[in-house]
Amino acid sequence: MNKEEQMNFVLDHARIISHEICLMIAKDRIPKEFDGHEFRVLLSDKFKDSARMSLLRRHPHSKRNKDFQNWKSITSGV
């Protein structure tokens, strides 16, 4: 992927997940008491569910996953 494709993927993926949660709010499926604490966890859970489809999650011992984990360990701010 080039930089533009990477950015589009991230923006589209985040938009889809945020849209899902906004629909839940619109349909009164989210308690009114929820604030940033609950929404952070809900967002995290939705992204974790999405990550389960990744090759990196399905093949945790692959070279690709090892390369990714190495990149994460040496890159600050991740």
A tleap script that builds the chain and sets N, CA, C and O, in Angstrom:
source leaprc.protein.ff14SB
mol = sequence {
  NMET ASN LYS GLU GLU GLN MET ASN PHE VAL
  LEU ASP HIE ALA ARG ILE ILE SER HIE GLU
  ILE CYS LEU MET ILE ALA LYS ASP ARG ILE
  PRO LYS GLU PHE ASP GLY HIE GLU PHE ARG
  VAL LEU LEU SER ASP LYS PHE LYS ASP SER
  ALA ARG MET SER LEU LEU ARG ARG HIE PRO
  HIE SER LYS ARG ASN LYS ASP PHE GLN ASN
  TRP LYS SER ILE THR SER GLY CVAL
}
set mol.1.N position { 0.844 -1.186 0.000 }
set mol.1.CA position { 0.000 0.000 0.000 }
set mol.1.C position { 0.889 1.249 0.000 }
set mol.1.O position { 1.907 1.312 0.688 }
set mol.2.N position { 0.478 2.213 -0.776 }
set mol.2.CA position { 1.191 3.490 -0.696 }
set mol.2.C position { 0.617 4.303 0.472 }
set mol.2.O position { -0.356 3.887 1.100 }
set mol.3.N position { 1.221 5.460 0.761 }
set mol.3.CA position { 0.784 6.268 1.913 }
set mol.3.C position { -0.684 6.653 1.832 }
set mol.3.O position { -1.401 6.592 2.831 }
set mol.4.N position { -1.131 7.046 0.650 }
set mol.4.CA position { -2.533 7.451 0.502 }
set mol.4.C position { -3.472 6.286 0.785 }
set mol.4.O position { -4.488 6.461 1.458 }
set mol.5.N position { -3.144 5.098 0.278 }
set mol.5.CA position { -3.972 3.916 0.524 }
set mol.5.C position { -3.977 3.558 2.015 }
set mol.5.O position { -5.008 3.165 2.561 }
set mol.6.N position { -2.824 3.695 2.663 }
set mol.6.CA position { -2.748 3.423 4.099 }
set mol.6.C position { -3.645 4.381 4.882 }
set mol.6.O position { -4.404 3.965 5.758 }
set mol.7.N position { -3.544 5.656 4.555 }
set mol.7.CA position { -4.368 6.648 5.262 }
set mol.7.C position { -5.843 6.425 4.999 }
set mol.7.O position { -6.657 6.535 5.916 }
set mol.8.N position { -6.204 6.116 3.768 }
set mol.8.CA position { -7.612 5.855 3.446 }
set mol.8.C position { -8.127 4.640 4.195 }
set mol.8.O position { -9.256 4.650 4.683 }
set mol.9.N position { -7.312 3.585 4.295 }
set mol.9.CA position { -7.726 2.396 5.025 }
set mol.9.C position { -8.013 2.742 6.487 }
set mol.9.O position { -9.055 2.372 7.028 }
set mol.10.N position { -7.084 3.450 7.115 }
set mol.10.CA position { -7.250 3.803 8.528 }
set mol.10.C position { -8.497 4.666 8.727 }
set mol.10.O position { -9.291 4.408 9.632 }
set mol.11.N position { -8.668 5.678 7.894 }
set mol.11.CA position { -9.835 6.566 8.031 }
set mol.11.C position { -11.142 5.820 7.779 }
set mol.11.O position { -12.111 6.005 8.516 }
set mol.12.N position { -11.178 4.978 6.746 }
set mol.12.CA position { -12.395 4.209 6.445 }
set mol.12.C position { -12.731 3.241 7.571 }
set mol.12.O position { -13.888 3.120 7.974 }
set mol.13.N position { -11.719 2.558 8.070 }
set mol.13.CA position { -11.943 1.570 9.130 }
set mol.13.C position { -12.453 2.248 10.408 }
set mol.13.O position { -13.397 1.767 11.035 }
set mol.14.N position { -11.833 3.352 10.784 }
set mol.14.CA position { -12.275 4.098 11.969 }
set mol.14.C position { -13.678 4.649 11.767 }
set mol.14.O position { -14.479 4.664 12.701 }
set mol.15.N position { -13.982 5.103 10.549 }
set mol.15.CA position { -15.318 5.643 10.254 }
set mol.15.C position { -16.377 4.558 10.387 }
set mol.15.O position { -17.446 4.804 10.945 }
set mol.16.N position { -16.098 3.376 9.887 }
set mol.16.CA position { -17.061 2.267 9.956 }
set mol.16.C position { -17.358 1.919 11.414 }
set mol.16.O position { -18.519 1.759 11.791 }
set mol.17.N position { -16.324 1.802 12.225 }
set mol.17.CA position { -16.519 1.447 13.632 }
set mol.17.C position { -17.239 2.568 14.378 }
set mol.17.O position { -18.145 2.299 15.167 }
set mol.18.N position { -16.850 3.818 14.138 }
set mol.18.CA position { -17.529 4.924 14.826 }
set mol.18.C position { -18.986 5.024 14.368 }
set mol.18.O position { -19.859 5.360 15.168 }
set mol.19.N position { -19.256 4.739 13.103 }
set mol.19.CA position { -20.632 4.760 12.595 }
set mol.19.C position { -21.472 3.687 13.296 }
set mol.19.O position { -22.623 3.937 13.655 }
set mol.20.N position { -20.901 2.503 13.488 }
set mol.20.CA position { -21.596 1.422 14.196 }
set mol.20.C position { -22.023 1.871 15.593 }
set mol.20.O position { -23.161 1.652 16.007 }
set mol.21.N position { -21.095 2.502 16.309 }
set mol.21.CA position { -21.387 2.934 17.674 }
set mol.21.C position { -22.394 4.080 17.667 }
set mol.21.O position { -23.270 4.135 18.529 }
set mol.22.N position { -22.281 4.989 16.712 }
set mol.22.CA position { -23.258 6.088 16.615 }
set mol.22.C position { -24.655 5.554 16.337 }
set mol.22.O position { -25.635 6.088 16.859 }
set mol.23.N position { -24.762 4.512 15.526 }
set mol.23.CA position { -26.073 3.885 15.289 }
set mol.23.C position { -26.634 3.288 16.575 }
set mol.23.O position { -27.835 3.374 16.835 }
set mol.24.N position { -25.761 2.682 17.378 }
set mol.24.CA position { -26.203 2.140 18.660 }
set mol.24.C position { -26.737 3.256 19.553 }
set mol.24.O position { -27.744 3.081 20.238 }
set mol.25.N position { -26.062 4.401 19.543 }
set mol.25.CA position { -26.525 5.550 20.336 }
set mol.25.C position { -27.873 6.027 19.810 }
set mol.25.O position { -28.797 6.258 20.590 }
set mol.26.N position { -27.990 6.174 18.504 }
set mol.26.CA position { -29.228 6.661 17.889 }
set mol.26.C position { -30.409 5.732 18.180 }
set mol.26.O position { -31.546 6.187 18.309 }
set mol.27.N position { -30.132 4.433 18.282 }
set mol.27.CA position { -31.198 3.458 18.541 }
set mol.27.C position { -31.396 3.205 20.038 }
set mol.27.O position { -32.050 2.238 20.429 }
set mol.28.N position { -30.826 4.079 20.868 }
set mol.28.CA position { -30.953 3.963 22.327 }
set mol.28.C position { -30.461 2.629 22.866 }
set mol.28.O position { -31.029 2.087 23.814 }
set mol.29.N position { -29.413 2.107 22.263 }
set mol.29.CA position { -28.829 0.850 22.739 }
set mol.29.C position { -27.623 1.109 23.640 }
set mol.29.O position { -26.966 0.169 24.087 }
set mol.30.N position { -27.334 2.380 23.905 }
set mol.30.CA position { -26.235 2.777 24.779 }
set mol.30.C position { -26.833 3.560 25.948 }
set mol.30.O position { -27.600 4.496 25.726 }
set mol.31.N position { -26.499 3.199 27.179 }
set mol.31.CA position { -27.022 3.940 28.325 }
set mol.31.C position { -26.590 5.409 28.295 }
set mol.31.O position { -25.464 5.731 27.916 }
set mol.32.N position { -27.483 6.269 28.693 }
set mol.32.CA position { -27.191 7.712 28.716 }
set mol.32.C position { -26.066 8.046 29.688 }
set mol.32.O position { -25.430 9.092 29.564 }
set mol.33.N position { -25.817 7.171 30.648 }
set mol.33.CA position { -24.778 7.413 31.650 }
set mol.33.C position { -23.365 7.217 31.091 }
set mol.33.O position { -22.390 7.640 31.713 }
set mol.34.N position { -23.252 6.587 29.936 }
set mol.34.CA position { -21.922 6.344 29.364 }
set mol.34.C position { -21.237 7.669 29.049 }
set mol.34.O position { -21.852 8.588 28.507 }
set mol.35.N position { -19.976 7.752 29.391 }
set mol.35.CA position { -19.183 8.913 28.994 }
set mol.35.C position { -17.879 8.398 28.378 }
set mol.35.O position { -17.829 7.271 27.886 }
set mol.36.N position { -16.853 9.198 28.402 }
set mol.36.CA position { -15.606 8.840 27.731 }
set mol.36.C position { -14.990 7.536 28.194 }
set mol.36.O position { -14.347 6.843 27.405 }
set mol.37.N position { -15.175 7.187 29.457 }
set mol.37.CA position { -14.582 5.957 29.982 }
set mol.37.C position { -15.172 4.725 29.288 }
set mol.37.O position { -14.437 3.872 28.789 }
set mol.38.N position { -16.488 4.643 29.262 }
set mol.38.CA position { -17.143 3.500 28.622 }
set mol.38.C position { -16.907 3.498 27.109 }
set mol.38.O position { -16.708 2.440 26.513 }
set mol.39.N position { -16.928 4.664 26.500 }
set mol.39.CA position { -16.741 4.726 25.044 }
set mol.39.C position { -15.325 4.337 24.643 }
set mol.39.O position { -15.130 3.733 23.588 }
set mol.40.N position { -14.331 4.673 25.468 }
set mol.40.CA position { -12.966 4.235 25.153 }
set mol.40.C position { -12.887 2.714 25.131 }
set mol.40.O position { -12.274 2.130 24.238 }
set mol.41.N position { -13.511 2.076 26.122 }
set mol.41.CA position { -13.479 0.615 26.191 }
set mol.41.C position { -14.286 0.014 25.037 }
set mol.41.O position { -13.852 -0.956 24.417 }
set mol.42.N position { -15.452 0.585 24.748 }
set mol.42.CA position { -16.284 0.083 23.652 }
set mol.42.C position { -15.537 0.183 22.318 }
set mol.42.O position { -15.525 -0.765 21.533 }
set mol.43.N position { -14.923 1.325 22.074 }
set mol.43.CA position { -14.136 1.487 20.842 }
set mol.43.C position { -12.997 0.474 20.790 }
set mol.43.O position { -12.757 -0.150 19.757 }
set mol.44.N position { -12.311 0.320 21.893 }
set mol.44.CA position { -11.213 -0.641 21.955 }
set mol.44.C position { -11.705 -2.055 21.646 }
set mol.44.O position { -11.075 -2.787 20.882 }
set mol.45.N position { -12.830 -2.429 22.242 }
set mol.45.CA position { -13.398 -3.759 21.995 }
set mol.45.C position { -13.768 -3.954 20.526 }
set mol.45.O position { -13.515 -5.016 19.957 }
set mol.46.N position { -14.362 -2.936 19.915 }
set mol.46.CA position { -14.747 -3.044 18.498 }
set mol.46.C position { -13.508 -3.216 17.615 }
set mol.46.O position { -13.508 -4.020 16.684 }
set mol.47.N position { -12.460 -2.458 17.915 }
set mol.47.CA position { -11.234 -2.592 17.128 }
set mol.47.C position { -10.579 -3.953 17.363 }
set mol.47.O position { -10.029 -4.542 16.433 }
set mol.48.N position { -10.635 -4.457 18.599 }
set mol.48.CA position { -10.088 -5.788 18.884 }
set mol.48.C position { -10.850 -6.857 18.102 }
set mol.48.O position { -10.244 -7.773 17.547 }
set mol.49.N position { -12.179 -6.741 18.057 }
set mol.49.CA position { -12.981 -7.693 17.284 }
set mol.49.C position { -12.574 -7.662 15.820 }
set mol.49.O position { -12.467 -8.704 15.175 }
set mol.50.N position { -12.352 -6.475 15.306 }
set mol.50.CA position { -11.942 -6.330 13.914 }
set mol.50.C position { -10.561 -6.937 13.687 }
set mol.50.O position { -10.314 -7.549 12.648 }
set mol.51.N position { -9.670 -6.770 14.647 }
set mol.51.CA position { -8.306 -7.285 14.508 }
set mol.51.C position { -8.269 -8.807 14.473 }
set mol.51.O position { -7.323 -9.393 13.945 }
set mol.52.N position { -9.285 -9.447 15.027 }
set mol.52.CA position { -9.315 -10.919 15.020 }
set mol.52.C position { -9.347 -11.483 13.601 }
set mol.52.O position { -8.972 -12.635 13.382 }
set mol.53.N position { -9.792 -10.678 12.641 }
set mol.53.CA position { -9.835 -11.136 11.252 }
set mol.53.C position { -8.466 -11.058 10.579 }
set mol.53.O position { -8.273 -11.607 9.494 }
set mol.54.N position { -7.531 -10.385 11.214 }
set mol.54.CA position { -6.221 -10.151 10.621 }
set mol.54.C position { -5.396 -11.431 10.531 }
set mol.54.O position { -5.481 -12.309 11.390 }
set mol.55.N position { -4.605 -11.513 9.482 }
set mol.55.CA position { -3.659 -12.627 9.352 }
set mol.55.C position { -2.697 -12.665 10.529 }
set mol.55.O position { -2.255 -13.738 10.941 }
set mol.56.N position { -2.374 -11.499 11.067 }
set mol.56.CA position { -1.442 -11.452 12.188 }
set mol.56.C position { -2.027 -12.122 13.418 }
set mol.56.O position { -1.289 -12.716 14.204 }
set mol.57.N position { -3.325 -12.038 13.597 }
set mol.57.CA position { -3.979 -12.688 14.737 }
set mol.57.C position { -4.205 -14.182 14.472 }
set mol.57.O position { -4.104 -15.001 15.385 }
set mol.58.N position { -4.508 -14.525 13.233 }
set mol.58.CA position { -4.783 -15.925 12.912 }
set mol.58.C position { -3.509 -16.759 12.803 }
set mol.58.O position { -3.541 -17.978 12.969 }
set mol.59.N position { -2.388 -16.092 12.524 }
set mol.59.CA position { -1.112 -16.787 12.384 }
set mol.59.C position { -0.062 -16.076 13.240 }
set mol.59.O position { 0.836 -15.417 12.716 }
set mol.60.N position { -0.185 -16.219 14.574 }
set mol.60.CA position { 0.668 -15.442 15.471 }
set mol.60.C position { 2.156 -15.796 15.398 }
set mol.60.O position { 2.988 -15.021 15.871 }
set mol.61.N position { 2.508 -16.936 14.822 }
set mol.61.CA position { 3.914 -17.333 14.754 }
set mol.61.C position { 4.521 -17.097 13.371 }
set mol.61.O position { 5.630 -17.549 13.086 }
set mol.62.N position { 3.794 -16.396 12.530 }
set mol.62.CA position { 4.292 -16.142 11.175 }
set mol.62.C position { 5.423 -15.109 11.198 }
set mol.62.O position { 5.543 -14.318 12.134 }
set mol.63.N position { 6.232 -15.135 10.167 }
set mol.63.CA position { 7.301 -14.147 10.033 }
set mol.63.C position { 6.715 -12.742 9.964 }
set mol.63.O position { 7.271 -11.806 10.539 }
set mol.64.N position { 5.605 -12.596 9.268 }
set mol.64.CA position { 4.966 -11.281 9.144 }
set mol.64.C position { 4.591 -10.727 10.518 }
set mol.64.O position { 4.821 -9.551 10.799 }
set mol.65.N position { 4.015 -11.576 11.372 }
set mol.65.CA position { 3.640 -11.127 12.709 }
set mol.65.C position { 4.878 -10.817 13.542 }
set mol.65.O position { 4.894 -9.833 14.282 }
set mol.66.N position { 5.907 -11.640 13.429 }
set mol.66.CA position { 7.137 -11.375 14.173 }
set mol.66.C position { 7.757 -10.053 13.731 }
set mol.66.O position { 8.237 -9.288 14.567 }
set mol.67.N position { 7.752 -9.778 12.442 }
set mol.67.CA position { 8.265 -8.501 11.935 }
set mol.67.C position { 7.441 -7.330 12.480 }
set mol.67.O position { 7.994 -6.296 12.852 }
set mol.68.N position { 6.123 -7.500 12.523 }
set mol.68.CA position { 5.244 -6.452 13.046 }
set mol.68.C position { 5.521 -6.204 14.528 }
set mol.68.O position { 5.647 -5.055 14.952 }
set mol.69.N position { 5.616 -7.281 15.320 }
set mol.69.CA position { 5.883 -7.138 16.754 }
set mol.69.C position { 7.239 -6.472 16.983 }
set mol.69.O position { 7.387 -5.660 17.896 }
set mol.70.N position { 8.217 -6.811 16.163 }
set mol.70.CA position { 9.529 -6.178 16.265 }
set mol.70.C position { 9.421 -4.684 15.963 }
set mol.70.O position { 9.990 -3.861 16.680 }
set mol.71.N position { 8.693 -4.337 14.905 }
set mol.71.CA position { 8.503 -2.930 14.556 }
set mol.71.C position { 7.862 -2.182 15.725 }
set mol.71.O position { 8.294 -1.083 16.074 }
set mol.72.N position { 6.826 -2.782 16.331 }
set mol.72.CA position { 6.154 -2.138 17.470 }
set mol.72.C position { 7.109 -1.913 18.633 }
set mol.72.O position { 7.051 -0.877 19.296 }
set mol.73.N position { 7.985 -2.877 18.881 }
set mol.73.CA position { 8.879 -2.766 20.041 }
set mol.73.C position { 9.954 -1.705 19.855 }
set mol.73.O position { 10.447 -1.154 20.839 }
set mol.74.N position { 10.326 -1.407 18.614 }
set mol.74.CA position { 11.389 -0.417 18.403 }
set mol.74.C position { 10.861 0.955 17.986 }
set mol.74.O position { 11.640 1.894 17.825 }
set mol.75.N position { 9.546 1.075 17.812 }
set mol.75.CA position { 8.957 2.333 17.369 }
set mol.75.C position { 8.294 3.025 18.555 }
set mol.75.O position { 7.404 2.466 19.195 }
set mol.76.N position { 8.734 4.237 18.835 }
set mol.76.CA position { 8.139 4.968 19.966 }
set mol.76.C position { 6.764 5.498 19.589 }
set mol.76.O position { 6.499 5.801 18.425 }
set mol.77.N position { 5.901 5.603 20.577 }
set mol.77.CA position { 4.564 6.162 20.364 }
set mol.77.C position { 3.542 5.174 19.841 }
set mol.77.O position { 2.433 5.563 19.477 }
set mol.78.N position { 3.902 3.901 19.799 }
set mol.78.CA position { 2.955 2.889 19.316 }
set mol.78.C position { 2.399 2.145 20.491 }
set mol.78.O position { 1.579 1.243 20.319 }
savepdb mol mol.pdb
quit
